[in-house]
Amino acid sequence: MARYTAPKPVIICISPQFVAEQWQMFLMNVHVANRFGAHLHVYITSMIESYFELMKEYERKGYLTLDYWLRMKFSRTETPYFEPNGNVEWRNQAGAEIDCLLQYKEAVDYIAFFDIDDILFPASYPTYLEEFNAEWTLQPNATSLYYGRREHEYIKAQSISEFNLTEIVDNLRSSPTIKQGKTVVKPSMYNHTWIQYNFHKDPAYRHNVTFPHLVHLQLPIQESEETNSTQSLSMEFGVLNETIRSDDIRMIEEDIQRMRNLPNVIDISKRLPSKDFYLPIVFKCYYDSFYGFVYDHRQRSNQQQCPNADLCELPQREDYKCIHSDAEYYSGPHMKPFTFHYTRNSFWTKDIGCYQ
């Protein structure tokens, strides 16, 4: 449904979360976005229950909007078909970004398409709005800004009480390599996009921002563990190579402290996971089927498949329940060449489990 108003002039569309447990990334992302004048729109397929409760609390306080990202199901079929969820790349992430774009197209100045582990610290201005405006003055005919992503290692807190942004920033280690990035668009000039950028747009109208880069927090370090889930990637790290202002860190810390002291958050914090369970499983599955081949030129261990987690083996645990998006599913009359299947009345459920 199209929106004609929005909480802030900048919306950050966060790609669909599944078996999500990385609440530390979320805390950093949501408070940084709030500091610089953006509102998060987060799509959820499945998420650890306590983490979902934490996000709901932030939604009630106006930091973000949660949205359903549903698996494709058919209530009735009359012909054979390819299983759709296993044959769509990255859980149809591009579809979620287009949905977010069309929701806010007439309501905001800028829309960014990030992952939950993508964090942008403005380099020259106090807000995203001013920073993006300044970048557009360098290329007024641009339809989008393109920010490269720099991989970073960071040390994860095991509890909200231990979460300290100053310490996280002090211990951030940067990779010298800038990888494929993400875009910020003027919604009036965009109708569709993709995960990195719109391949159907003339690259001449894509303004490449040389600095800053997105801080990509894909590589968490759990201090209490001898090995970490993402050590498979061949990557070197050194001193922090991005600009993060101390005044901003101080104000973000105050905002975190205010939320951390809320009674509901105190209660939720007791149930948040202290260690990763699904991250290493999903990362290994992705690495074996995609990342290892693309980034480290390793031989695939199995047949090439569409990159997603639908074929990953995700064990279920009694002590690790997930909230999952669901809906009422309907199938239209059988037609050729297309039959239309659709949903109504989306809702959150505990009955499906921790799956993509």
MILO-167966 format. One record per residue (C-alpha): x, y, z; residue in one letter. Coordinates in steps of 0.25 Angstrom, whole numbers, plus 2048, in hexadecimal, padded with zeros to 3 digits. Each point is the difference from the previous one (the first is absolute). Example, Ala and Ser with C-alpha at 12.3 -4.5 7.8 and 13.67 -1.06 7.14 Angstrom:
<sites>
8317EE81Fa
80680E7FEs
</sites>
This chain:
<sites>
800800800m
80680E7FCa
80380980Br
7FE80F7FFy
80780480Dt
80C7FA807a
80780280Ep
80C8067FAk
8058057F3p
80A7F47FEv
7FC7F2800i
8097F4801i
7FA7F37FBc
8067F4807i
8017F37F8s
7F77F4805p
8057FA80Dq
8007F1802f
8047F880Cv
80580D804a
80780180Ee
80A80B7FEq
7FA80A809w
80D807802q
8018047F1m
7F1805802f
80380880Cl
80C8077F9m
7F88027F3n
7F3805806v
80780A809h
80A8057F5v
7F48027F7a
7F880880An
80C809804r
8018047F1f
7F28027FDg
7FB7F37FAa
7F57F6802h
8027F17FEl
7F67F77F9h
8037F2803v
7FB7F47F9y
7FF7F3808i
7FE7F27FCt
8057F980Ds
80780580Cm
8037FB80Ei
7F5803809e
80780980As
8078087F5y
7F28027F9f
7FB80580De
80B80A801l
7FD8057F2m
7F2802804k
80380880Be
8098097F7y
7F48017F7e
7F780580Br
80A80B803k
8008047F1g
80E7FC7FCy
7FB7F67F5l
7F57F97F9t
7FF7F17FFl
7FA7F97F4d
7FD7F27FCy
8097F97F5w
7F87F37FDl
8047F37FAr
7F97FD7F3m
7F67F5802k
7F47FB7F7f
7F37FC806s
7FC7F97F3r
8087FC7F4t
7FC7F87F3e
80D7FE7F9t
80E7FD804p
80980B804y
80E804805f
80180280Fe
80080F800p
80780380Dn
80C7F77FCg
8018077F2n
80080F804v
80E807803e
80280580Ew
7F27FD805r
7FA80A7F6n
80880B806q
7FE8097F4a
7F17FE801g
80080680Ea
80980C7FCe
7F68037F5i
7F47FE809d
80780A80Ac
80380A7F5l
7F18007FBl
7FB80180Eq
80880D803y
8028057F2k
7F780C802e
80380380Fa
80F802802v
80C8077FAd
8097F47FFy
7FF7F1802i
80D7F7803a
8007F17FDf
8097FA80Bf
8027F3807d
7FF7FF810i
80F800800d
80280C7F7d
80380D808i
80280E7FBl
80780B807f
7FF80D7F9p
80E8067FEa
7FD80F7FFs
7F2803804y
7F77FE80Dp
7F57F97F9t
7FE7F67F4y
7F780A7FAl
80A80B7FFe
80B7F67FCe
7F87FB7F5f
7FC80E7FBn
80F804800a
8037F37F8e
7F58037F6w
80680E7FDt
80C7FA7FBl
7F87F97F5q
7F28067FFp
7FC7F77F5n
8027F3809a
7F57F7803t
8077F980Bs
80D800809l
8087F3801y
8087FD80Dy
80B7F6800g
8007F680Br
80D7FE809r
8007F3808e
80280180Fh
8037F780Be
7F980480Dy
8007FA80Ei
7F17FC804k
7FA80380Ea
7FA7F4806q
7F5808807s
7F980D7FFi
80780580Ds
80D7FD7FAe
7FD8077F3f
80980C7FFn
8018087F3l
80D807803t
8077F3803e
7FA7FA7F3i
80580C7F8v
80D7FF807d
8027F27FCn
7FB8017F2l
80A7FA7F6r
7FF8047F1s
8037F87F3s
8088087F6p
7F67FA7F5t
7F48087FCi
7F57F67FBk
7F38017F8q
7F880A807g
7F2805802k
7F780C7FBt
7F980C805v
7F58057F6v
7F780C7FDk
7F37F8800p
7FA80A7F6s
80A7FB7F6m
7FF7F1803y
7F67F57FEn
8087F3802h
80D7FC805t
8097F4803w
8097FB80Ci
80C8097FCq
7FA80A7F6y
7F68017F4n
8077F97F4f
7F68077F7h
80480E804k
80B8077F8d
80D7FF809p
80380E7FCa
7F4804809y
8067F980Cr
809809809h
80B7F8806n
80380580Ev
80F7FF802t
7FF80280Ff
7FA7FC80Ap
7FE7F17FEh
7F57F7806l
8067F980Dv
7FC7F27FDh
7FF7F880Dl
8007F27F9q
80B7FB809l
7FD7FF80Fp
80A7FB80Ai
7FB7F980Cq
80A80280Be
7FD7F3807s
8027F77F4e
80D7FB7FBe
7FA8007F1t
7F68097FAn
7F67FD7F6s
8058087F4t
80F7FD801q
7FE7F87F2s
80180D7F9l
80F8047FBs
80080E805m
80B809807e
7FC80B80Af
80780C806g
7FE80D806v
7F28077FFl
8008077F3n
7F2808801e
7FD80D807t
7F77FF80Ci
7FE80C808r
8027FF80Fs
7F480A803d
7F77F77F8d
8047F4807i
7FE80780Er
7F18047FBm
7FE7F27FBi
8047FA80De
7F7809808e
7F47FB7F7d
8047F1802i
80180380Fq
7F2806800r
7FA7F47F8m
8087F6808r
7FA80580Dn
7F17FE7FCl
7F97F5808p
7FC7F87F4n
80E8017FAv
8067FB80Di
7F67F4801d
8037FD7F1i
80F801802s
8007F4809k
7FB7F77F5r
8098057F4l
80A7F67FBp
80E802805s
8077F77F5k
7FD7FD7F2d
7F97F47FCf
7FA8027F2y
80B8097FAl
80B7F67FFp
7F67F67FAi
7FB80A7F6v
80E8057FDf
8067F37FDk
7F47FC7F7c
80280D7F8y
80F7FF800y
7FF7F17FAd
7F68047F6s
80480E7FCf
80A809808y
80B7F67FFg
7FF7FE7F1f
7FE80F7FDv
80A80780Ay
80A7F5803d
8007F87F3h
7FD7F3807r
7FA7F47F9q
7F17FF803r
7FD7F4809s
7F27FE7FAn
7F88037F3q
7FF80F7FDq
7F3805805q
7F980D801c
80680880Cp
7F77FF80Cn
7FE7F980Da
7F47F77FCd
8097F47FFl
80880280Dc
7FD7F680Be
7FB80980Bl
7FF7F880Dp
7F480380Aq
80280280Fr
7F780080Be
80780B807d
8018097F3y
7F38037FAk
7FD8097F4c
7F580A7FCi
7FD7FD7F2h
7F78097F6s
7F47F97FBd
7F38037F9a
7F37FB7FAe
8047FA7F2y
7F77FF7F4y
8007FB7F2s
7F98067F4g
7F97F87F5p
8097F77F8h
8058087F4m
80A8007F5k
80B8047FFp
7FF80680Ef
7F87FC80Dt
7FF80B80Af
8037FC80Fh
7FF80B80By
7FF80280Ft
7F7808809r
80180380Fn
80E7FF803s
8047FC80Ff
80B7FC809w
8007F1805t
8097F7809k
7FB7F37F9d
8097FF7F4i
80E800806g
80D8067FDc
8017FF7F1y
8028097F4q
</sites>
